[in-house]
Amino acid sequence: MKIIQQLSAFDYEQIEILGDLERVKLLIDNVPDEKIIKELIRIRGKGRNDYPIIPVWNSILIAPLVEASSIDSLRRELSRNRDLRSLCGFNDADYYYGKCKLVPPPKAYSNMFKNLKEIRPLLKESFDELVDFIYENLEDFGAETAGDGKIFQGYAKTKDTKAEDLDERSETDADWTFKDHYYKDATGVTKVKSTRYFGFRIHLLSDANYELPIDYLVTKASNGETTELTKLINVLSEEKLEKMKAMMLDKGYDSTELIELLKSKEISPVIDICNHWKDGEATKQYKDTELIYTYDGKVSIVEQKTGEITPLKYLGYDKVKETLRYGYNGKVYSIEISYDERVFTPIARDSKKWKRLYNKRTSIERINGRIDRDMGLEKNTIRGLKKATVVVDLIMIGMLSMARGHIINNRVDNIRKLKTT
C-alpha cells in the first residue's frame, strides 16, 4: 500500500475548490499498483534513493492528466505546482535541506521508463484488474461493445540503414500505413480518401455505453485492424464473452471471417459493409424467388405481374433456423443468413435495431478523442514500440483508475470524464 503525504485540504468533502487536482488524487488513490511498486523497488535494490520510487512513479502516472507530453513538460509542471508535488508524494523539505533537487532530473525518469518496459506485464495486469473491477460493479458493462484501430503518429526520423553513422535517436519500430476515411459527396455517393501515416496503432475494444476500454493492443501502424481485433476477441475470458451481446465496427472490419468468429461466440456482429459487388448490379436475386436485396442488406419483393418493387417489413431473427424473417401482404418470407454472411447478419442491416446499435459505435471515437486530447497522445515524443506500449498502458490504467474511483464514490455518471470530475 502506498503511503503518500497528504494535505488536509484534499478531503473529498473540500476538494471541489481544487479543480484539476481532484482527478490527480482520484487516479493515485485508485490505481492497483502494489505489485508494480514492489518490483520497481526490487529492481532499484540498494542503489541511491534521492528520489523515492513512489513519487516518481506517481508523477509518471498522472503526466497525461496534467497534459505533460514530455518529461521536460512534466518536470516544469511539478516545479511550479507545490500541491501537485505533494499529491505525488515528493517531500519539499528534502529540497530545502539540500538533500535533493526540487523535482527528479531527466535521468531518473529515463531509468523509470527503462524499468517499466522490463516489467510491462505487471502494467497490463494492473489494467486487467481494473477491468475486472468494473465488470463486477457495473452489471451491464461489456454487453454492447465497439472496436477500432487508432493511429498515433511518430515524429522521430526513420532510421537510414544505409547511412554510415546510425542515429540512435531515430525511430526503428514504427512504420508507414494508409488509413481510409469514408465520406459521402454532394450526391450522396460514398467515397473513400486514403491518408498516409507513420507511427503506431492502438487496437481498442471498449464498452459502447460507458465508453471505457475492455482490452487493447499496441502495434506498428501497418498491422491490420481485423487481425489484431481477432486476437483481442480470442483472449477474452469465457465470462466476458458470455456477457457480450453485440459488437459495433466500421467498414474497415468488413470481413466474413470476423463475422463468423463473432457468431461462433454468440456475439451479434454490427459491422458496416463495403460494396463488394464487382459487376455493378444494384440488386441481386435471393435464390430462385421473387426476393431481391442490395449489397447492404435491404430486402424487397418484385411483383411478378407488374414488376413493381416493394421493400419488405423486417419481422425479426429466427435463432433456431438462423433466418431473417420478412413480411408482405400477410405472408412471411425467410432468408438464410448463411446465403451471404456479409450481407445477412443476425441483426438485419435494414432494421431499426441495427441502426440503433451501430450509432453507438461513435462511443469509441470519443474514447480516441480523449486519448488524443485529454491524455495528450497527439503530442507524444515516443520512440520505440516498447515505450509506446508503456505509454498507452499508463493512459489506459489512468482512465480506468479514475472510473474505479467514481464507482467507489457513487459517481457513476462521471466515469467518462477525464478533464474534470
DONU-332439 format. One record per residue (C-alpha): residue in three letters; x, y, z. Coordinates in steps of 0.1 Angstrom, whole numbers, plus 5000, padded with zeros to 4 digits. Layout:
REM residues N
ALAXYZ...
***
This chain:
REM residues 421
MET500050005000LYS501350344991ILE501950595019ILE501950945005GLN502051265024GLN498551425022LEU497251775028SER494151805049ALA492652025022PHE492451724999ASP489551565018TYR486851474993GLU484351705011GLN486552005005ILE488251904972GLU485852084949ILE487852404953LEU490952244939GLY489752184903ASP492151964883LEU494051834913GLU491051624923ARG491351404893VAL495051364900LYS494251244936LEU491451024922LEU493850844900ILE496650804926ASP494150674952ASN492550414930VAL495350264909PRO496149904918ASP499949944916GLU501249754947LYS502949484925ILE504449744902ILE505949954930LYS507249644948GLU509049524916LEU510449874909ILE511849884944ARG513349544939ILE515049654907ARG516449964923GLY517949744951LYS520349924973GLY521050204949ARG520750574957ASN517350674969ASP517451054964TYR514151034946PRO511950754961ILE510150514937ILE506650604947PRO506650984939VAL508450934906TRP506050654896ASN503050874906SER504251164887ILE504750954855LEU501250804860ILE499551144863ALA501551304835PRO498751264809LEU496251434832VAL498351744835GLU498951744798ALA502651684801SER503651534767SER507251504776ILE509451454807ASP510651814804SER507051954805LEU506251724834ARG509251854854ARG508152204846GLU504652144859LEU505951974891SER508452264896ARG505752524896ASN502952334914ARG503652254951ASP500352094956LEU500951854927ARG504351754941SER502651684974LEU500051474958CYS502651264941GLY504551214974PHE507551444969ASN508851595001ASP509851954996ALA511651955030ASP514451735014TYR514952014989TYR515052295014TYR517652095035GLY519752045004LYS519251665001CYS518051674965LYS516651894938LEU513052014938VAL512051764911PRO513851454898PRO516351504869PRO515551364835LYS517851074842ALA515550954870TYR512650944846SER514650774819ASN515650504843MET512050464854PHE510750414819LYS513550164812ASN512449964842LEU508749994833LYS509549844799GLU511149544817ILE508049494839ARG505449574813PRO503349254821LEU502649404855LEU501249714839LYS498849504818GLU498049304849SER497049634867PHE494849724838ASP493149384837GLU492449414875LEU490749744869VAL488649594840ASP487549304863PHE486549554890ILE484349744866TYR482849424852GLU481949324888ASN480449664897LEU478649764866GLU476149494858ASP475749574820PHE479349664814GLY480649484783ALA477349384769GLU477549624739THR481049684727ALA482849874699GLY486249824683ASP488550054664GLY492150104654LYS493750434663ILE496950554647PHE499250794667GLN502050944647GLY505750904654TYR507651224649ALA511251084650LYS513151034618THR513150684603LYS516550514605ASP518550514574THR520150174574LYS522450274546ALA524050554565GLU527450514579ASP526650674612LEU523350544625ASP521550804647GLU520250614678ARG517550884683SER515850774651GLU512650554650THR513250194643ASP509950034652ALA507250254637ASP506350214601TRP504150364574THR500550284566PHE497450424548LYS494150484566ASP490950504546HIS488350774556TYR484850714542TYR482551014534LYS479651104512ASP479951354484ALA477351614475THR475351354456GLY475251114485VAL477750864470THR480150704495LYS483750774486VAL487050694503LYS490150914509SER493450754519THR495850934542ARG499450814548TYR500750794584PHE503950704602GLY503850564637PHE501950314658ARG498450194662ILE496250124692HIS493749834686LEU491049904711LEU487949714723SER485649914745ASP482249934762ALA479950134739ASN477750274767TYR480250354795GLU482950454770LEU485750264788PRO488350034774ILE488049654778ASP491249544761TYR493849684737LEU497049604718VAL499749844706THR501449764673LYS503249914643ALA500850134623SER500749884594ASN499349594615GLY495849514602GLU492849614623THR490849294617THR493849074625GLU494549244658LEU490949274669THR490648894663LYS493548844687LEU491749054713ILE488548864710ASN490348524712VAL491948614745LEU488848734762SER487648514791GLU484548304788GLU482848524814LYS483348834794LEU482348664761GLU479148544777LYS478248904787MET479049034752LYS475849064731ALA476849294702MET480049444687MET479949754665LEU482649814640ASP483250034609LYS483849934573GLY487449864580TYR486449544597ASP484049414570SER485149054569THR483348724565GLU485948564588LEU485348814616ILE481648784613GLU481848414616LEU484148444646LEU481648674664LYS478748454656SER480548144669LYS480848324702GLU477148424701ILE478048794696SER475948984671PRO478249154645VAL477049504638ILE479649594611ASP479249844583ILE479749704549CYS481649794518ASN480149754484HIS482049444473TRP479849364443LYS482149394412ASP479549364385GLY477849704391GLU474449554399ALA472249754422THR470349434434LYS470649064433GLN468048784434TYR467748574465LYS467848214454ASP465048134429THR462548364445GLU460848694439LEU463048854466ILE465949084458TYR468449254480THR471149534479TYR474749494489ASP473949654523GLY471049414531LYS467949594521VAL465349334511SER462449394486ILE459949184467VAL459349214429GLU455649184418GLN455648924390LYS452949084370THR453849454373GLY457549434381GLU456849684410ILE459549664437THR458349694473PRO460549694504LEU459749424529LYS459049474566TYR461549314589LEU459949084614GLY463048954634TYR465648684635ASP464848314639LYS467748184660VAL466747824656LYS466647824618GLU469248104615THR467048304592LEU465848664588ARG462048694587TYR460248954565GLY456549014560TYR454549124530ASN450749104524GLY450248864554LYS452948624542VAL456348564559TYR459548524539SER462748374553ILE466248444543GLU469048214554ILE471948424568SER474448164555TYR473448254520ASP475748564522GLU477148624557ARG478548964550VAL475149094538PHE472748894561THR473648924597PRO471648804628ILE470549164633ALA469349274599ARG471149564584ASP467949734573SER466349714608LYS465949984634LYS467849784659TRP470949764637LYS470950134631ARG470450204669LEU473349984678TYR475650104650ASN475150464662LYS476850364694ARG480050294676THR480750664678SER481550604715ILE484950464706GLU485650774686ARG485050974717ILE487450754737ASN490050804710GLY489451174712ARG490051174750ILE493250974745ASP494451224720ARG493251544736ASP492851484773MET495651234778GLY498051414754LEU498951134730GLU498651354699LYS501651554712ASN503751254720THR507551234719ILE507750854718ARG510350644702GLY510150264700LEU507350014703LYS508149914739LYS508050284750ALA504850334730THR503250034747VAL504150154782VAL502750504775VAL499450354763ASP499450124794LEU499750434816ILE496950614798MET494650314800ILE495450254837GLY494750614843MET491350614826LEU490150304845SER491650414878MET489650734877ALA486550534867ARG487150304896GLY487250604920HIS484050734906ILE482350404911ILE483550374947ASN482450724954ASN478950664938ARG479750904910VAL478950664881ASP477750944859ASN481251094859ILE483250784848ARG483650924813LYS485151244825LEU488951294823LYS489351664823THR487051744852THR485551524879
***
